Amino acid sequence: MADNTSFNERIIPMDDHQLDVDVQSRAERARWILDSPEPPGLIHELVSSIKETVFHCGMKTYPPSNNAKMKTKSNSKHIFSVLQGIFPILRWGRKYTASKFKSDFFAGLTLASLSIPQSIGYANLAKLDPQYGLYTNVVPPLIYAAMGSSREIAIGPVAVVSLLLSAMIQKIIDPSIDPIGYRNLVFTVTFFAGVFQAAFGLFRLGFLVNFLSHAAIVGFMGGAAIVIGLQQLKGLLGLSNFTNKTDVVSVVGAIWKSVHHSWNPYNFVLGCSFLIFLLSTRFLCKKKKKLFWLPAIAPLVSVILSTLIVYITRGDKHGIKIVKHIKRGINSISIQQLSFNGSNVGDAAKIGLIAAVVALAEAVAVGRSFASVKGYHLDGNKEMVAMGFMNIAGSCTSCYLATGSFSRTAVNFSAGCETVVSNIVMALTVIVALECLTRLLYFTPIAILASVILSALPGLIDVHEAYNIWKIDKFDFLACIGAFFGVIFCSVEIGLLAALIISILKIILTAIRPGIEVLGRLPQSDIFGSMNQYKMFLPTPGVLVIRIDTALLCFANANFVKERIMKWILDEEEEEEAEEEASRTKEEKKIRALILDMSNLLNIDTSGIIALEELKKKLSSFGIKVALANPSWQVINKLKLAKFVDKTEEESVFLTVGEAVNACLESKTATLNTC
């Protein structure tokens, strides 16, 4: 027959000596909490974060020595360790082999064949001359190769960032009226974006990028892909005049008006023919993974063939739009073109911040995705530092904002790259193209560049992931569609703002209504858990154990937590007064102690402390004592400073919930007489 006796009724009585020993042990462990050292201050945490980000192995200390040679050797080791932290290439470069270079060399050539036509198209999307897209494939990849830690990521211009820059900057300066001022503002925005990215990494502020949640990025990318695709119809149809707005209504309206007058069928036929070819190569690659190289070289093949067709047929004389002149030579210095004194500096900084967050969100997501496949850890903060410095250097060498590209990274990975040397090979190949091939690109049709961009857009629209978000979290899906519709019906920045607001609202709602669980005890153990989740956990008579499931008890949620706890106690008291059981008296059932499990609480502010003081005062008037279990050192330090607990109050602080409950059970009246 099953034993129906409750756990508390089966407690084995202890003799007085054993009880005294347990009480002394609990008091000693309580002093461990009360005597905790002060947590590190803000300045110490900032300095530590910079050391952790920059230095590879942290700051090592060496034992004192009178030997000057030993001191010199220790200093040289320390300096080299610091350099390894800043430039990871010094660490893995010592183990680099010829076989790895062979893999990286062919991967770099494959990457360059895709990057050259894409970069020219992305520069056109950013309202810049074609050479600036190629320049962006030279300096930033070289800087990243020295400072970055991802092995597979491919650095260069990307469609979403190009659209973002053109959409926001052309509202300040019209590129068709003042192309030089527009270009200089792009370089200035790139500089500010690099500064923000480096600062995020150095001060470990990468969490700011996380405000753009995964769901928001999925929606933003999908909306941006549709807008980019519609804008490419200008090149595909051979239109001369087009709207500068990015919302789908304006773009469709501009296309509708232009189609009746100025479109050229030769551009459309040529562009669609090669678009079908590009999409066919992607389809074949999905069917046969060994043909990964086919969609990688297809854009370059398309550019070469279409250029030959236009040159032989003199298609430019029949209305086919061509690239025309591309400036020959490698990157020119653009430091003097950065504008920090004009009236647009504030706007440049604002756009730089937005672009920095978007670029980092894409790059870190891409880098971590492929790092997880290869089975190594990618430090997001070091990646931000590398991205920041490469864009600062890029802004000074005629480059616009660069980041990690998902499509080119996938090609780099499939081509068998081993390290970021593939980026170096790609950059050197682009340098050769800038020196030798710019004249050959004169007759390249604009429609082909549009088809190259259009062929890359399906990868940005992830319907399957949007459906998964809908299934898992409806609030996340709201952020997803908010970003999507904001981009396509308003503007790129409105879409980002909508996603950001919805994501922050989700955080606020979670923060102001934290989880509060009543804990029960697993019979014959000191294990406590939620009674809602585990039905076999039993309540402890006379003791209410509550866990606060929030990292911060603050002004936003302190009153909510206090009121929920008071409601539980009052409801419990009413139920106990309404019920009459023969086996127990009212005094035995009445709650005499409240134990707050603070194991999940990492910090507290003054509003939280005031709420705890009010709760303690209110419960004291009911004859209920309050005890704290396992508070963190930040929490206990602030409670001591606020005089909520004193160093002599071992009876109100416990190391574990089990110790706090046992202290209550040792009293026949279920009060904290020993506490």
DRENTORMI-275374 format. One line per 8 residues: their letters; for each residue x, y, z of C-alpha. Coordinates in Angstrom, 3 decimals, padded with zeros to 6 digits. Example, Ala and Ser with C-alpha at 12.3 -4.5 7.8 and 13.67 -1.06 7.14 Angstrom:
residues 2
AS	012.300:-004.500:007.800 ~ 013.670:-001.060:007.140
END
This chain:
residues 675
MADNTSFN	000.000:000.000:000.000 ~ 001.272:003.456:-000.856 ~ 002.370:005.631:002.028 ~ 000.036:008.647:002.089 ~ 001.926:010.332:004.895 ~ 003.180:013.740:003.853 ~ 006.871:014.428:003.558 ~ 006.874:016.876:006.451
ERIIPMDD	005.218:014.338:008.759 ~ 007.985:011.814:008.016 ~ 010.862:014.075:009.044 ~ 013.218:012.218:011.362 ~ 013.637:014.170:014.609 ~ 017.167:015.375:015.385 ~ 018.813:015.519:018.763 ~ 019.806:018.863:020.250
HQLDVDVQ	023.522:018.460:019.449 ~ 022.844:017.733:015.782 ~ 020.442:020.671:015.630 ~ 023.054:023.026:017.107 ~ 025.673:021.850:014.600 ~ 023.289:022.433:011.677 ~ 022.328:025.888:012.954 ~ 026.004:026.843:013.344
SRAERARW	026.774:025.581:009.817 ~ 023.903:027.566:008.363 ~ 025.028:030.687:010.212 ~ 028.561:030.252:008.883 ~ 027.321:029.824:005.308 ~ 025.084:032.880:005.715 ~ 028.189:034.886:006.649 ~ 029.777:033.763:003.374
ILDSPEPP	027.028:035.704:001.613 ~ 027.051:038.709:003.936 ~ 030.852:039.000:003.812 ~ 030.989:038.824:000.009 ~ 033.477:041.289:-001.514 ~ 032.212:044.342:-003.328 ~ 031.531:043.657:-007.021 ~ 033.772:045.396:-009.605
GLIHELVS	032.867:048.955:-010.512 ~ 031.872:050.303:-013.913 ~ 035.354:051.535:-014.867 ~ 036.919:048.197:-013.907 ~ 034.365:046.335:-016.028 ~ 034.995:048.585:-019.044 ~ 038.774:048.140:-018.786 ~ 038.373:044.375:-018.369
SIKETVFH	036.082:044.192:-021.395 ~ 038.646:045.998:-023.560 ~ 041.414:043.658:-022.360 ~ 039.267:040.606:-023.006 ~ 038.395:041.790:-026.514 ~ 041.824:042.991:-027.604 ~ 044.194:040.617:-025.826 ~ 044.329:037.019:-026.941
CGMKTYPP	045.144:035.382:-023.613 ~ 044.289:038.170:-021.215 ~ 046.811:040.006:-019.097 ~ 049.315:037.463:-017.830 ~ 051.480:038.212:-014.820 ~ 054.927:036.761:-014.518 ~ 056.785:036.083:-011.261 ~ 059.431:038.639:-010.335
SNNAKMKT	062.924:037.786:-011.439 ~ 066.313:039.415:-011.089 ~ 067.424:038.003:-014.387 ~ 067.242:040.750:-017.022 ~ 067.050:038.165:-019.830 ~ 064.044:036.494:-018.200 ~ 062.315:039.870:-017.859 ~ 062.997:040.685:-021.498
KSNSKHIF	061.685:037.289:-022.562 ~ 058.550:037.711:-020.442 ~ 057.919:041.165:-021.894 ~ 058.389:039.925:-025.449 ~ 055.955:037.051:-024.812 ~ 053.432:039.486:-023.414 ~ 053.780:041.865:-026.375 ~ 053.432:038.987:-028.853
SVLQGIFP	050.342:037.744:-026.991 ~ 048.788:041.203:-027.299 ~ 049.613:041.326:-031.016 ~ 048.061:037.888:-031.485 ~ 044.878:039.167:-029.859 ~ 044.738:042.153:-032.215 ~ 045.931:040.271:-035.308 ~ 044.830:036.607:-035.190
ILRWGRKY	046.739:035.986:-038.433 ~ 049.924:035.932:-036.311 ~ 048.529:032.961:-034.402 ~ 047.236:030.686:-037.157 ~ 049.720:031.956:-039.769 ~ 052.575:030.030:-038.132 ~ 050.773:026.751:-038.892 ~ 049.754:027.690:-042.426
TASKFKSD	050.660:025.067:-045.020 ~ 050.957:024.822:-048.818 ~ 047.942:022.510:-049.021 ~ 045.810:025.114:-047.251 ~ 047.057:027.803:-049.609 ~ 046.071:025.667:-052.601 ~ 042.501:025.422:-051.283 ~ 042.393:029.132:-050.416
FFAGLTLA	043.824:030.122:-053.794 ~ 041.135:028.385:-055.838 ~ 038.429:029.538:-053.399 ~ 039.684:033.125:-053.749 ~ 039.605:032.980:-057.546 ~ 036.070:031.551:-057.452 ~ 035.068:034.257:-055.001 ~ 036.538:036.990:-057.223
SLSIPQSI	034.610:035.745:-060.262 ~ 031.397:036.337:-058.293 ~ 032.488:039.502:-056.480 ~ 033.550:041.567:-059.502 ~ 030.175:041.670:-061.310 ~ 028.217:041.829:-058.040 ~ 030.288:044.729:-056.715 ~ 029.749:046.785:-059.860
GYANLAKL	026.004:046.171:-059.541 ~ 025.966:047.011:-055.820 ~ 027.839:050.272:-056.473 ~ 025.127:051.149:-058.974 ~ 022.518:050.318:-056.295 ~ 024.355:052.636:-053.862 ~ 024.289:055.432:-056.528 ~ 028.079:055.367:-056.858
DPQYGLYT	030.393:054.943:-059.835 ~ 031.251:051.283:-060.618 ~ 034.880:051.483:-059.481 ~ 033.855:052.177:-055.879 ~ 032.232:048.767:-055.656 ~ 035.488:047.204:-056.834 ~ 037.540:049.352:-054.429 ~ 035.416:048.010:-051.560
NVVPPLIY	036.621:044.521:-052.465 ~ 040.279:045.467:-051.935 ~ 041.138:047.260:-048.683 ~ 038.408:045.973:-046.298 ~ 039.059:042.266:-047.093 ~ 042.808:042.779:-046.570 ~ 042.288:044.488:-043.184 ~ 039.804:041.825:-042.129
AAMGSSRE	042.207:039.036:-043.125 ~ 044.678:040.395:-040.560 ~ 042.206:041.185:-037.765 ~ 039.185:038.906:-038.299 ~ 038.676:035.478:-036.756 ~ 036.156:033.924:-039.168 ~ 037.704:031.514:-041.662 ~ 034.936:031.480:-044.245
IAIGPVAV	033.344:034.934:-044.311 ~ 033.658:036.892:-047.571 ~ 034.017:040.649:-047.127 ~ 032.723:043.263:-049.556 ~ 029.691:045.368:-050.491 ~ 026.251:043.804:-050.044 ~ 022.845:044.587:-051.495 ~ 020.992:045.489:-048.286
VSLLLSAM	023.635:047.927:-047.016 ~ 023.954:049.482:-050.489 ~ 020.200:050.055:-050.581 ~ 020.217:051.431:-047.030 ~ 022.947:053.973:-047.825 ~ 021.353:055.186:-051.039 ~ 017.880:055.359:-049.481 ~ 019.002:057.503:-046.534
IQKIIDPS	021.837:059.607:-047.990 ~ 020.030:060.723:-051.148 ~ 017.451:062.417:-048.893 ~ 020.264:064.765:-047.837 ~ 022.190:065.115:-051.112 ~ 020.788:064.195:-054.522 ~ 023.452:062.134:-056.376 ~ 022.168:063.319:-059.761
IDPIGYRN	022.665:066.988:-058.778 ~ 025.802:066.798:-056.599 ~ 027.556:063.439:-057.216 ~ 030.813:064.567:-055.562 ~ 029.073:065.767:-052.396 ~ 027.025:062.549:-052.315 ~ 030.164:060.410:-052.667 ~ 031.973:062.327:-049.920
LVFTVTFF	028.996:061.906:-047.607 ~ 029.016:058.143:-048.314 ~ 032.687:057.993:-047.275 ~ 031.920:060.013:-044.117 ~ 029.021:057.714:-043.220 ~ 031.329:054.724:-043.745 ~ 033.880:056.279:-041.369 ~ 031.280:056.835:-038.641
AGVFQAAF	029.933:053.312:-039.144 ~ 033.440:051.920:-038.654 ~ 033.923:053.971:-035.467 ~ 030.640:052.703:-034.033 ~ 031.440:049.106:-034.956 ~ 034.881:049.261:-033.334 ~ 033.405:050.876:-030.200 ~ 030.736:048.167:-029.950
GLFRLGFL	033.456:045.525:-029.957 ~ 035.958:047.249:-027.658 ~ 033.377:048.015:-024.971 ~ 031.541:044.709:-025.503 ~ 028.346:046.438:-026.573 ~ 027.421:043.765:-029.067 ~ 024.085:043.331:-027.299 ~ 022.977:046.547:-029.032
VNFLSHAA	023.080:044.678:-032.334 ~ 020.833:042.024:-030.805 ~ 018.013:044.553:-030.539 ~ 017.539:043.689:-034.185 ~ 016.201:040.227:-033.433 ~ 016.463:037.269:-035.775 ~ 012.806:037.662:-036.696 ~ 013.264:041.369:-037.465
IVGFMGGA	016.261:040.625:-039.682 ~ 014.313:037.960:-041.595 ~ 011.490:040.421:-042.257 ~ 013.842:043.298:-043.068 ~ 015.893:041.206:-045.501 ~ 012.756:039.957:-047.241 ~ 011.319:043.449:-047.643 ~ 014.655:044.870:-048.779
AIVIGLQQ	015.002:042.073:-051.361 ~ 011.638:042.973:-052.899 ~ 012.509:046.693:-053.031 ~ 015.947:045.938:-054.513 ~ 014.378:043.663:-057.097 ~ 011.865:046.307:-058.150 ~ 014.610:048.917:-058.424 ~ 016.608:046.637:-060.717
LKGLLGLS	013.762:046.805:-063.220 ~ 015.181:050.206:-064.152 ~ 018.278:048.529:-065.565 ~ 016.416:045.492:-066.845 ~ 014.000:047.671:-068.853 ~ 016.597:050.243:-069.874 ~ 014.807:053.154:-068.208 ~ 016.506:056.556:-068.050
NFTNKTDV	014.408:058.353:-065.443 ~ 013.386:056.673:-062.226 ~ 012.178:057.558:-058.734 ~ 014.601:058.018:-055.838 ~ 012.038:056.668:-053.376 ~ 012.371:053.109:-052.096 ~ 008.815:052.192:-051.107 ~ 007.098:049.654:-053.345
VSVVGAIW	004.199:051.961:-054.275 ~ 006.522:054.677:-055.614 ~ 008.741:052.189:-057.441 ~ 005.820:050.371:-059.089 ~ 004.281:053.732:-060.040 ~ 007.528:054.884:-061.635 ~ 007.815:051.627:-063.585 ~ 004.209:051.872:-064.758
KSVHHSWN	004.721:055.413:-066.053 ~ 008.050:054.634:-067.734 ~ 006.983:051.403:-069.422 ~ 004.555:053.288:-071.683 ~ 007.229:055.647:-072.970 ~ 010.932:055.011:-072.507 ~ 011.635:051.321:-071.988 ~ 013.821:049.424:-074.466
PYNFVLGC	012.964:045.803:-075.424 ~ 016.610:044.960:-076.268 ~ 017.664:045.591:-072.662 ~ 014.769:043.476:-071.402 ~ 015.471:040.519:-073.716 ~ 019.218:040.557:-073.006 ~ 018.749:040.895:-069.238 ~ 016.020:038.241:-068.973
SFLIFLLS	018.012:035.773:-071.067 ~ 020.989:035.916:-068.753 ~ 018.762:036.039:-065.655 ~ 017.288:032.689:-066.740 ~ 020.829:031.391:-067.244 ~ 021.916:032.542:-063.752 ~ 018.858:031.058:-062.038 ~ 019.357:027.787:-063.956
TRFLCKKK	022.908:027.463:-062.622 ~ 021.627:027.943:-059.066 ~ 018.985:025.269:-059.645 ~ 021.617:022.841:-060.958 ~ 023.846:023.567:-057.945 ~ 021.026:022.623:-055.570 ~ 020.522:019.351:-057.451 ~ 024.217:018.496:-057.626
KKLFWLPA	026.393:019.909:-054.857 ~ 029.565:019.181:-056.831 ~ 028.570:021.915:-059.271 ~ 028.969:024.617:-056.614 ~ 031.420:026.434:-058.893 ~ 028.817:026.869:-061.651 ~ 026.678:029.622:-060.008 ~ 029.894:031.213:-058.731
IAPLVSVI	031.400:031.790:-062.175 ~ 028.055:032.276:-063.954 ~ 027.879:036.064:-063.233 ~ 031.364:036.625:-064.651 ~ 030.561:034.469:-067.676 ~ 027.365:036.452:-068.160 ~ 029.253:039.747:-068.026 ~ 031.869:038.531:-070.540
LSTLIVYI	029.356:037.090:-073.005 ~ 026.930:040.028:-072.824 ~ 029.798:042.508:-073.222 ~ 030.970:040.662:-076.346 ~ 027.422:040.612:-077.736 ~ 027.004:044.356:-077.245 ~ 030.474:045.106:-078.639 ~ 030.014:042.947:-081.750
TRGDKHGI	026.456:044.089:-082.494 ~ 027.090:047.698:-081.396 ~ 024.030:047.340:-079.182 ~ 024.778:050.637:-077.452 ~ 023.811:052.345:-080.711 ~ 020.394:050.655:-080.527 ~ 019.433:051.760:-077.020 ~ 021.178:049.172:-074.810
KIVKHIKR	022.439:050.937:-071.672 ~ 026.099:050.199:-070.920 ~ 028.463:050.870:-068.003 ~ 030.851:052.992:-070.100 ~ 033.908:054.365:-068.338 ~ 035.292:052.635:-065.211 ~ 038.245:054.446:-063.687 ~ 041.456:052.462:-064.071
GINSISIQ	043.820:051.875:-061.134 ~ 043.674:050.814:-057.506 ~ 042.102:052.678:-054.580 ~ 042.916:056.357:-054.236 ~ 043.304:058.040:-050.839 ~ 040.067:059.733:-049.753 ~ 040.938:061.148:-046.309 ~ 040.540:064.714:-047.542
QLSFNGSN	037.082:063.858:-048.890 ~ 035.747:063.014:-045.422 ~ 033.543:065.863:-044.237 ~ 033.470:066.584:-040.486 ~ 032.829:070.335:-040.528 ~ 029.747:070.642:-042.685 ~ 026.108:070.857:-041.736 ~ 025.546:067.174:-042.536
VGDAAKIG	027.887:065.711:-039.892 ~ 025.023:064.914:-037.513 ~ 023.062:063.192:-040.257 ~ 026.175:061.266:-041.302 ~ 026.700:060.022:-037.737 ~ 023.039:058.988:-037.437 ~ 023.087:057.100:-040.750 ~ 026.456:055.605:-039.811
LIAAVVAL	025.005:054.215:-036.571 ~ 022.031:052.636:-038.350 ~ 024.204:051.211:-041.139 ~ 026.749:049.914:-038.602 ~ 024.079:047.948:-036.722 ~ 022.573:046.476:-039.910 ~ 025.983:045.551:-041.332 ~ 027.096:043.956:-038.058
AEAVAVGR	023.858:042.024:-037.692 ~ 024.359:040.478:-041.126 ~ 028.097:039.840:-040.712 ~ 027.902:038.279:-037.234 ~ 024.956:036.093:-038.272 ~ 026.833:034.910:-041.376 ~ 030.101:034.322:-039.515 ~ 028.516:032.380:-036.663
SFASVKGY	026.438:030.246:-039.034 ~ 029.472:028.942:-040.877 ~ 031.618:028.764:-037.721 ~ 029.061:026.398:-036.178 ~ 029.273:024.197:-039.279 ~ 033.074:024.023:-038.966 ~ 032.843:023.537:-035.187 ~ 034.775:026.519:-033.832
HLDGNKEM	033.801:029.525:-031.696 ~ 033.525:033.002:-033.163 ~ 033.980:035.929:-030.778 ~ 031.368:038.475:-031.858 ~ 033.102:041.388:-030.111 ~ 036.424:040.754:-031.871 ~ 034.535:040.509:-035.150 ~ 033.043:043.935:-034.487
VAMGFMNI	036.479:045.412:-033.830 ~ 037.795:043.934:-037.085 ~ 034.755:045.180:-039.033 ~ 035.133:048.620:-037.493 ~ 038.789:049.082:-038.346 ~ 038.375:047.719:-041.882 ~ 035.587:050.252:-042.568 ~ 037.574:053.110:-041.034
AGSCTSCY	040.481:052.184:-043.318 ~ 038.063:051.712:-046.215 ~ 036.550:055.186:-045.791 ~ 040.062:056.622:-046.172 ~ 040.724:054.619:-049.369 ~ 037.628:055.327:-051.489 ~ 035.559:052.396:-050.182 ~ 032.013:052.447:-048.942
LATGSFSR	030.571:050.300:-046.156 ~ 031.634:046.631:-046.381 ~ 030.434:043.644:-044.410 ~ 030.080:039.878:-044.666 ~ 027.992:038.626:-047.577 ~ 025.941:035.460:-047.102 ~ 025.868:034.495:-050.796 ~ 029.603:035.029:-051.339
TAVNFSAG	030.459:033.376:-048.014 ~ 028.454:030.323:-049.094 ~ 030.450:030.235:-052.355 ~ 033.718:030.637:-050.437 ~ 032.742:027.790:-048.099 ~ 031.636:025.510:-050.934 ~ 034.875:026.213:-052.830 ~ 036.798:024.674:-049.914
CETVVSNI	038.436:027.699:-048.296 ~ 040.553:026.938:-045.245 ~ 041.326:030.437:-043.950 ~ 040.730:034.122:-044.726 ~ 043.622:033.950:-047.189 ~ 040.877:033.408:-049.779 ~ 039.864:037.033:-049.106 ~ 043.447:038.121:-049.796
VMALTVIV	043.474:036.193:-053.094 ~ 040.124:037.729:-054.014 ~ 041.388:041.254:-053.215 ~ 044.551:040.754:-055.292 ~ 042.466:039.454:-058.197 ~ 040.258:042.560:-058.023 ~ 043.419:044.724:-058.062 ~ 044.478:042.984:-061.281
ALECLTRL	041.002:043.589:-062.715 ~ 041.191:047.285:-061.781 ~ 044.566:047.609:-063.482 ~ 043.948:045.532:-066.594 ~ 040.262:044.864:-067.269 ~ 038.430:048.164:-066.770 ~ 038.579:049.038:-070.475 ~ 037.081:045.668:-071.355
LYFTPIAI	034.087:046.413:-069.116 ~ 033.194:049.566:-071.061 ~ 030.487:047.788:-073.104 ~ 029.038:045.802:-070.179 ~ 025.233:046.245:-070.316 ~ 023.461:047.628:-067.243 ~ 020.771:044.964:-067.749 ~ 023.312:042.231:-066.968
LASVILSA	024.302:043.891:-063.698 ~ 020.598:044.085:-062.828 ~ 020.148:040.380:-063.639 ~ 023.185:039.488:-061.458 ~ 021.632:041.308:-058.492 ~ 018.186:039.827:-059.177 ~ 019.637:036.312:-059.247 ~ 021.082:036.815:-055.746
LPGLIDVH	017.849:038.100:-054.185 ~ 015.965:034.782:-053.663 ~ 018.471:033.918:-050.943 ~ 017.347:036.981:-048.974 ~ 013.671:035.954:-048.906 ~ 013.302:033.104:-046.404 ~ 009.621:032.134:-046.400 ~ 010.318:028.854:-044.580
EAYNIWKI	012.029:030.663:-041.702 ~ 009.169:033.183:-041.485 ~ 006.742:030.254:-041.150 ~ 008.887:028.741:-038.387 ~ 008.851:032.072:-036.551 ~ 005.052:032.117:-036.814 ~ 004.833:028.636:-035.303 ~ 007.253:029.287:-032.462
DKFDFLAC	006.561:032.850:-031.317 ~ 003.687:035.054:-032.533 ~ 005.257:038.183:-031.047 ~ 008.476:037.505:-032.982 ~ 006.409:037.087:-036.132 ~ 004.853:040.490:-035.473 ~ 008.367:042.002:-035.504 ~ 009.088:040.086:-038.715
IGAFFGVI	006.078:041.342:-040.647 ~ 006.449:044.811:-039.096 ~ 009.925:045.099:-040.604 ~ 008.758:043.561:-043.890 ~ 005.775:045.853:-044.476 ~ 007.627:048.876:-043.112 ~ 010.361:048.438:-045.735 ~ 008.149:047.758:-048.741
FCSVEIGL	005.405:050.321:-048.033 ~ 007.293:053.120:-046.259 ~ 011.083:053.171:-046.351 ~ 014.112:051.178:-045.257 ~ 014.578:053.213:-042.077 ~ 010.875:052.997:-041.188 ~ 011.044:049.207:-041.557 ~ 014.065:049.080:-039.252
LAALIISI	012.379:051.401:-036.778 ~ 009.209:049.288:-036.764 ~ 011.195:046.112:-036.111 ~ 013.219:047.822:-033.390 ~ 010.149:049.229:-031.626 ~ 008.330:045.880:-031.679 ~ 011.436:044.063:-030.384 ~ 011.929:046.601:-027.576
LKIILTAI	008.225:046.392:-026.676 ~ 008.642:042.631:-026.320 ~ 011.598:043.163:-023.972 ~ 009.676:045.762:-021.953 ~ 006.610:043.531:-021.597 ~ 008.814:040.673:-020.438 ~ 010.674:042.956:-018.017 ~ 007.621:044.576:-016.418
RPGIEVLG	005.814:041.244:-015.946 ~ 008.529:038.790:-014.858 ~ 007.805:035.193:-014.020 ~ 007.095:034.521:-010.342 ~ 006.860:030.875:-009.337 ~ 005.680:029.222:-006.120 ~ 008.167:026.460:-005.339 ~ 007.457:023.106:-003.787
RLPQSDIF	009.716:020.381:-002.456 ~ 010.390:016.983:-003.984 ~ 009.652:014.457:-001.215 ~ 012.704:012.997:000.549 ~ 015.071:015.552:-000.983 ~ 016.227:019.145:-000.801 ~ 015.210:019.791:-004.432 ~ 012.781:022.654:-005.011
GSMNQYKM	010.923:023.421:-008.220 ~ 007.828:025.041:-009.687 ~ 004.640:023.339:-008.533 ~ 002.936:024.418:-011.767 ~ 005.541:022.589:-013.811 ~ 006.075:019.574:-011.543 ~ 002.933:018.131:-009.978 ~ 004.900:015.807:-007.686
FLPTPGVL	006.460:018.754:-005.798 ~ 004.660:019.481:-002.516 ~ 004.154:022.760:-000.619 ~ 005.702:023.229:002.797 ~ 003.109:023.984:005.546 ~ 003.578:027.417:007.038 ~ 006.257:028.410:004.521 ~ 005.747:030.113:001.142
VIRIDTAL	008.732:029.752:-001.216 ~ 008.746:032.093:-004.212 ~ 011.287:032.325:-007.029 ~ 011.684:035.642:-008.854 ~ 012.417:034.810:-012.508 ~ 014.025:038.044:-013.651 ~ 017.624:039.173:-013.972 ~ 016.895:042.680:-012.683
LCFANANF	014.437:043.803:-010.011 ~ 013.987:047.461:-010.916 ~ 011.581:050.379:-011.215 ~ 009.792:048.689:-014.127 ~ 008.795:045.493:-012.322 ~ 009.341:045.956:-008.563 ~ 005.753:046.940:-007.740 ~ 004.393:044.134:-009.924
VKERIMKW	006.509:041.568:-008.037 ~ 005.500:043.014:-004.642 ~ 001.789:043.028:-005.481 ~ 001.866:039.469:-006.859 ~ 003.523:038.173:-003.696 ~ 001.060:040.011:-001.449 ~ -001.855:038.660:-003.484 ~ -000.581:035.088:-003.084
ILDEEEEE	-000.232:035.494:000.667 ~ -003.649:037.108:001.097 ~ -005.326:034.482:-001.096 ~ -003.592:031.731:000.877 ~ -004.718:033.249:004.169 ~ -008.329:033.459:002.952 ~ -008.318:029.836:001.831 ~ -006.896:028.692:005.144
EAEEEASR	-009.513:030.600:007.114 ~ -012.301:029.168:004.930 ~ -011.120:025.562:005.288 ~ -011.368:023.522:008.460 ~ -009.469:020.277:008.764 ~ -009.659:018.055:011.838 ~ -006.027:016.985:011.671 ~ -004.579:020.497:011.750
TKEEKKIR	-005.292:023.649:013.609 ~ -005.519:027.072:012.060 ~ -002.284:028.092:013.755 ~ -000.427:025.156:012.164 ~ -001.644:026.080:008.690 ~ -001.025:029.805:008.818 ~ 001.899:031.174:006.752 ~ 004.674:032.241:009.097
ALILDMSN	007.577:032.672:006.671 ~ 008.234:033.896:003.149 ~ 011.401:032.671:001.442 ~ 012.515:034.546:-001.706 ~ 014.669:032.419:-004.005 ~ 016.986:035.004:-005.611 ~ 019.185:032.609:-007.560 ~ 017.949:034.064:-010.879
LLNIDTSG	018.192:037.690:-009.728 ~ 021.480:039.216:-010.895 ~ 020.977:042.838:-009.890 ~ 018.618:045.246:-008.157 ~ 018.083:049.016:-008.161 ~ 016.771:051.423:-005.517 ~ 013.149:050.913:-006.587 ~ 013.560:047.177:-006.153
IIALEELK	015.084:047.644:-002.692 ~ 012.234:049.952:-001.653 ~ 009.696:047.374:-002.867 ~ 011.427:044.667:-000.772 ~ 011.439:046.960:002.269 ~ 007.723:047.675:001.877 ~ 007.022:043.973:001.433 ~ 009.042:043.110:004.527
KKLSSFGI	007.328:045.796:006.596 ~ 003.857:044.749:005.436 ~ 004.464:041.058:006.126 ~ 005.955:041.824:009.536 ~ 002.626:043.371:010.506 ~ 001.033:039.997:009.661 ~ 003.607:038.138:011.741 ~ 005.385:036.757:008.655
KVALANPS	009.187:036.778:008.512 ~ 011.064:037.261:005.221 ~ 014.227:035.349:004.323 ~ 016.478:035.555:001.240 ~ 018.044:032.522:-000.414 ~ 021.181:032.637:-002.582 ~ 021.363:036.338:-003.499 ~ 024.139:037.334:-005.927
WQVINKLK	027.010:039.483:-004.701 ~ 025.687:042.546:-006.593 ~ 022.317:042.131:-004.881 ~ 023.625:041.484:-001.370 ~ 026.100:044.377:-001.661 ~ 023.308:046.831:-002.502 ~ 021.037:045.414:000.204 ~ 023.790:045.972:002.769
LAKFVDKT	024.395:049.537:001.547 ~ 020.656:050.218:001.814 ~ 020.599:048.745:005.385 ~ 018.072:046.120:004.281 ~ 020.317:043.450:005.793 ~ 023.144:043.817:008.238 ~ 026.313:041.772:008.639 ~ 024.929:040.388:011.877
EEESVFLT	021.680:039.167:010.286 ~ 022.715:035.618:009.429 ~ 019.177:034.564:010.377 ~ 017.596:036.307:007.344 ~ 020.008:035.119:004.619 ~ 020.584:031.532:003.512 ~ 022.859:029.914:000.972 ~ 020.129:027.619:-000.391
VGEAVNAC	016.344:027.365:-000.357 ~ 016.641:023.999:001.384 ~ 018.515:025.515:004.318 ~ 015.920:028.280:004.663 ~ 013.011:025.795:004.647 ~ 014.741:023.432:007.093 ~ 015.259:026.349:009.473 ~ 011.504:026.875:009.452
LESKTATL	010.669:023.185:009.880 ~ 012.896:022.898:012.941 ~ 010.426:025.099:014.810 ~ 007.190:023.460:015.901 ~ 005.289:026.675:015.241 ~ 006.800:027.052:011.737 ~ 008.266:030.441:012.544 ~ 011.824:031.622:012.065
NTC	012.736:031.392:015.762 ~ 016.154:030.105:014.776 ~ 016.384:032.578:011.924
END
